[in-house]
Amino acid sequence: MQSAPVQPWYKHLWPWIIIGMLATSVFLSLTMVRIAVENQDTLVNDNYYEAGKGINRSLDREHLAQQLHMQAQVRLDKLTGEVEVRLKGNSQPAQLTLNLISPTLESQDRHVSLLPANEPGRYTGRLDSAVEGRRFVELLGEQDGHAWRLFEEEKLVADGEILLGDEPLKGDEVQRP
C-alpha cells in the first residue's frame, strides 16, 4: 500500500489564506498609524492644568460683570459682517473685545475689537467671515482698571441676536459672601 506523497506546506491553500489575513492586518494597522500621525487632532487648549487654575480669575471677572449689572445684546450681520453690541449696565468702556470661540476647532475662532458708535452703549466692529453654529461667546470690557467678562454658550444663526448676561454663572455653585 502506497501512501500519497505529502506536499510541502507552501503548496496548500490554507497557510496562504492565514498569511494573507495577517499581512492585511499589519498593512491596515500601519496605514492607521500613518493617518493618526499625519492628521493629529487640534487641541483648543493643550495645557489643561493652567486653564483649570485660571478659573478663579475668570470667575472674578464674571462676578465684576454681575456687580456692574452688565448685559449685552449682540447682533451679527451675515451680509456685511458688521457686529453691533448694545451694552447695558454700569460700565461704558472705551473698547470691547468680542470672542466667538469654537468648542472644537481653534481655526474657527473669531476675535473682534468693538469701538463706541454714535450713541451711548452702542459698539460696532467687523467680522471677516460669517459665523454660525454653536460657539462660546465672550465679551470683555474694563471698568476702573479691572476687567469684566460676559461668557455664555450660544447657538449663532444668520442675522440673529443673542443676549449675554441673562443666565446665571456656571461653575459658581458656592455663593460668595
Secondary structure, 3 states (H helix, E strand, C coil): CCCCCCCCHHHCHHHHHHHHHHHHHHHHHHHHHHHHHHCCCCCCCCCHHHHHHCHHHHHHHHHHHHHCCCEEEEEECCCCCEEEEEEECCCCCCCEEEEEECCCCHHHCEEEEEEECCCCCEEEEECCCCCCEEEEEEEEEEECCEEEEEEEEEEECCCCEEEECCCCCCCCCCCCC
